[in-house]
Amino acid sequence: MSTSGLNWLIFHSPRASQPCYIEVSNTQRAQDCRALFHDALCVRFDITALTHDSIGLYKPKKALSLNDVCEDGWAANVNFNSTFDPVPPGRPLVDSLKGLDDPYRVHLIVIAGIPPIQANEKFDLWYRYLDMPDREPHCVALEKTAFSPQLRAAITGQGLADPRNPNKRLTGTEFEIWELQTPFNEILASDSEGWKSALKKCGGDIEKMAVKFLQDRINTLSPRRTSPIQAEGEDELRSLTTLYPRRFERLIAYHQSPNAKTPSSAAASATFRNIQQDGFAIYDGRQPAGPGKNSSTIAMPPSLYHPVFEHWKRLAFDQSVAVPRKVIAATSVLMRRASVLYSSDDAFKSAVRPALQDALLSAVHTIDNDDLTILDGQISVRVARGEVVRDLPVLIEEEEREGAEATVDATTQASFSMIRAWSDPSLDRFRNLACCPTFLIGFSGCHIVVSAAVLTDKCIVQRLAMMWVGHSSTHDDNHMEGIARALYALSCAFNDLQKWYEAVIAAGRPLYVPRTSTSHPRFFPHACQYPVEGENFPGATVNFQYLCPLQKESTCVTFLAQTTPDGGGGGREGPERIVVKFVQRYCADLHRLLADNNLAPALRYCGKIDGSTAYPARWKMVVMDYAPGRPSYKDDMHKQRHVRRAVLSAVKVAHDQGFVCGDVRPPNVLVQGLDDIKLIDFDWGGKEGEVYYPVRMTHGLWARGMEPLGLIEQAHDYAMVDKWFPGAEQ
């Protein structure tokens, strides 16, 4: 082999980039490889103000996994000199590195002369107006690349009152900016008494506390905090904002590497068990026995990311749909041929493929990959963006002779083939446009499994239908028509996807750009508006853009979003943060009751997900105001007396109106301050005597009497308060 592949990482304290993949010559010296990394930095990160000499190469002293370096705060806790050694410049680079055969390992650390501030990077700068120490702190949001005149202009724009004449506003030349010095810069911005005390100790002399801010750039200032709760909450949001892009880039980098498993080997039982424990699992609900890195391999259904899958389900099982005669005829041939017991895979594939193509009204192409692996079948649609024209996969099909004789599960292999197809570098532009909605067919003997698949930050696969496509009796006509309808619905879905790609491109959706467009729609559900009145989607609506998930887990169904100017706004001015949640049950009446008592965020909408997709009746989208703060389990706040009292107050308000809450736990109680505590998550709520616990309940979290499918009682709510909020009453 003339080249070797390796995972490399830009280390730029106090943070690090996400790992990248690169191939280098086995004979090229380390010092000569710097030009290669220079080019990679320019292309991948748009960093051009670098010279080759500014790049340093280092190797980990101990094995360093990809999962470790992607943990939040990893770089800030690393002692660089004790963790990494310089790579000898005169030796071949690959000879100095260890573990090149391990695709889950970081092999090389790159130090580059990267400017510490990236364009458009912003932070909140808190300040106090010391001439009026009783006033609340102020905040300005500025780019870190801003200069002191921009800071002065931002403060002027907030209209500070002249202490000598409160009716007059200060101009930009009538105040001075001071930078606090230790220990005064440790006082919280919201601590009014602390500031008064500090001023008193210094005799009111600001020069004993601070120096005039004469720096050109504001990034020399430390962002001020209004309170520990708000500061940590904002830090968590910033981390969540980059969560999906980081995972997505790792996933694609791995599957583009020569070390990635082929679909057939990845789908083999032993290998698949290992993969499902790792960071590159298929999120189809299947996981190995025992503890692993992935506590769950389930995620939101693909149909919430793209409605084409829900449209297929409705069409495939609607007996009023007229199926073309030629599709029924082709399905008859397919069933007859699938019923034969073949002696080889090739004989099986040669027999069923032509009939399957006819039933799908599309050519199914065998794909020879560059790595010499073969994809059994792919149906594509041709899409153009500018001058770039590509055939995009809309169906991936894998075939196996008989379930008992197959070495792999056909649907699992199709899942890995889908990732392989979309990881092709030639599809970068279109992969970065959308979530890559793709149907999968696993054809094994007389069984066909139709699945939905999307690539968000992970590969999510949901089995939609499992069908017997062999003959089984003399009266198979109705069954045959049902199979034909499902296959015909697939051909309709392919056309829908073609039109959708064309519409998205015509609308000018921008591409996801790695490490910059963190809130790109490719990572989020497709629903992006809610009605102002009721569920009247043809009427006035409020549009919104997703910002980030509100949980790291794959099971997250709750997202932070922001209203956009092109929506109706519902009578509100300017963009506002909101929370969007997708549920199967929800008690909007209980939510509104507590919100009216300032015990829950205001509920804006609870109803159908969009106006054109017939989702299951119980599926709903919930939109509420964003409530800053932290879950009460943080720092054991749920054990504090004032938190217990607030929760008891909310429970009593609910009970007085005949409601039960059902899930009164610390994650569902947000604490922003002593007097600002709110309940969230009313999935289980409802009128007492009318609602039941769900069939799946995590063991060990509940009070006595709470059990799957049991009736939810008000007594259970009080028992949960005693269990989780033990603050002593006084």
Order of alpha helices (4+ residues) and beta strands (2+ residues): beta-beta-beta-alpha-beta-alpha-alpha-beta-alpha-beta-beta-beta-alpha-beta-beta-beta-alpha-beta-alpha-alpha-alpha-alpha-beta-alpha-alpha-alpha-alpha-beta-beta-beta-alpha-alpha-beta-beta-beta-alpha-beta-beta-beta-beta-alpha-beta-beta-beta-alpha-beta-beta-beta-beta-alpha
